[in-house]
């Protein structure tokens, strides 16, 4: 239940000047609050991040902000020219490696076939020499010796041909593995270049509306929404497709006020575009460290996140909002508007209506908010006080 900020009633009281604004001192729960401006955002959503594909990427197309997208819509396009050239070059090198492999394979197979034919020829020669040797058993000693020499030479030539075949098979195997490795490397480079080229086109992975993120603009000290023509490094969040079922407000709170705010405190949110509705929320996050305020680097602020309880179609990412954070509540407190308190050298006073006249009375106050203060002494519930100094009229 929302805290009562001292239910002040402006009234024209009997016996009081008719045009003097007044208020009644009331008793009830008093809320000490703090106001901050903020921006509505979704609690979660799909972030669209620039791919890490080397160098700066130039944006050449963006889906219009705030418009609905469906799965598969092209929402972001980087200049693909350089990546397309790289892909085509790598594809050519990959195809060349395949062609070289096929040519080398044919040559290897031909060399091995030639060696096998040589072995067959040498084996045939060996059979013939062996047969002649058998026929020369009754020949002269010289002829028999020459036959044995020829037989040994032929056997050596067969063995040499077989060794050549084994060596060629080893060479073929090594050559095959080298070509396979070369093809694999070139295929990997081509696949990487193709993936990089494809990643220059970004498609929606879920339906929703597109929200532009802010990035630092080159040559400036300020952030601005991403735009066509921007050149960005990889890994930068550029777009968001928010989950509209859970909304938040992001605020920046100063160093002087941060000590008052705690996670779990209640808050009330008002939209600048719709002054009527008040949404309920709770402080959900508080940054542990300060950071320079955008546009004012000498000022340090903390990020503060308020989760909004309600779901409402009027809540849109990027909307300006005012957040009222309830720092503490004082039960059964007397309260008056700040306009009923006037400064004197000795302290604060109020002008209380007494028998048709305003009487100056000293007051002591406790906690206060932007509109009212708790009165701890000097006034009672039901007292009527002036909101202007009656003596100054």
Secondary structure by P-SEA (a helix, b strand, c coil): ccccccccccccccccccccccccccccccccbbbbbbbbbbcccbbbbccccccbbbbccccccccccccccccccccaaaaaaaaaaaaaaaaaaaaaaaaaaaaaaaaaaaaaaaaaaaaaaaaaaaaaaaaaccccaaaaaaaaaaaaaaaaaaaaaaaaaaaaaaaaaaaaaaaaaaaaaaaaaaaaaaaaaaacbbbbccbbbbbbbbcccccccccccccccccccccccccccccccbbbbbbbbcccccccccccccbbbbbcccccbbbbbcccccccccccccccccbbbbbbbbbbccccccccccccbbbbbbcccccbbbbbccccccccccbbbbbbbcccbbbbbbbbbccccccbbbbcccccccbbbbccccccc
